[in-house]
């Protein structure tokens, strides 16, 4: 029987980890992820993301605190808790000389799934990952994007209720990344809770509804992505204009206006400023705005503001 829908998919309380060399990777982290959520865990390299994921998936021993997966205590009932979880690690960790079909079927076998059932399930997950036509090809012949999708397909063999991905698109090009986003959105739409660790802020902004930002072993911010973005004082817009721009551009006290090309203006303004006032000033200067769009990636600014470390937000 499944726990009720009010039970968090993941509840972490006062989680601590100190490694043998004295490095304190987690300093009392608490976190709750609701069932069905798509949750981002953001932070620079070395912030504690991978340690937190490692403990949750039983690969790393904790120094203190508790972890519950759908109400099941990881320490008291490890095997039952682990059956709820599918893990997609950062590194490709399957045998390149095996076929995708065998990789998936053998993985399910570790969890006690009968072979006939595993074969049916493998067909389904490989079709979902658009890999069924490659099921009997040697895995080393797959493209980079296909190998990543195979990792997700393998994790989905056991129908996990919680899918955890540790930096799933690190080092892959934007086309592969967007293809994976589509796969993950579909899995989430079908009811699987997803936790994603990433330092690609664009990824969190496109996929996730909630996020926590971890830095130096502590969570420094958490909440719905949209409400976190409203904490920023400044708002950015791209303005497409008709005709030639005047030189110099009009001065708008409190705002920053610059031309990125002869037909495009970049506008940074305080959230409290009235856009009508801005348009009035532009109109008086003879600037006709044809269209306007929001600058979407403000999560990066938020991260920089919270950590104060520009270089980590790459």
Secondary structure by P-SEA (a helix, b strand, c coil): cccccccccbbbcbbbbbccccccccccccccccccccccccccccccaaaaaaaaaccccccbbbbbcccccccccaaaaaaabbbbcccccccccccaaaaaaaaaaaacccaaaaaaaaaaaaaaaccccccccccccccaaaaaaaaaaaaacccccbbbbccccccccaaaaaaaaaaaaaaaaabbbbbbbbcaaaaaaacccbbbbbccccccccccaaaaaacccbbbbbbbbcccccccccccccbbbbbccccbbbbbbcccccaaaaaaaaaaaccccccccccccaaaaaaaaacccccccc
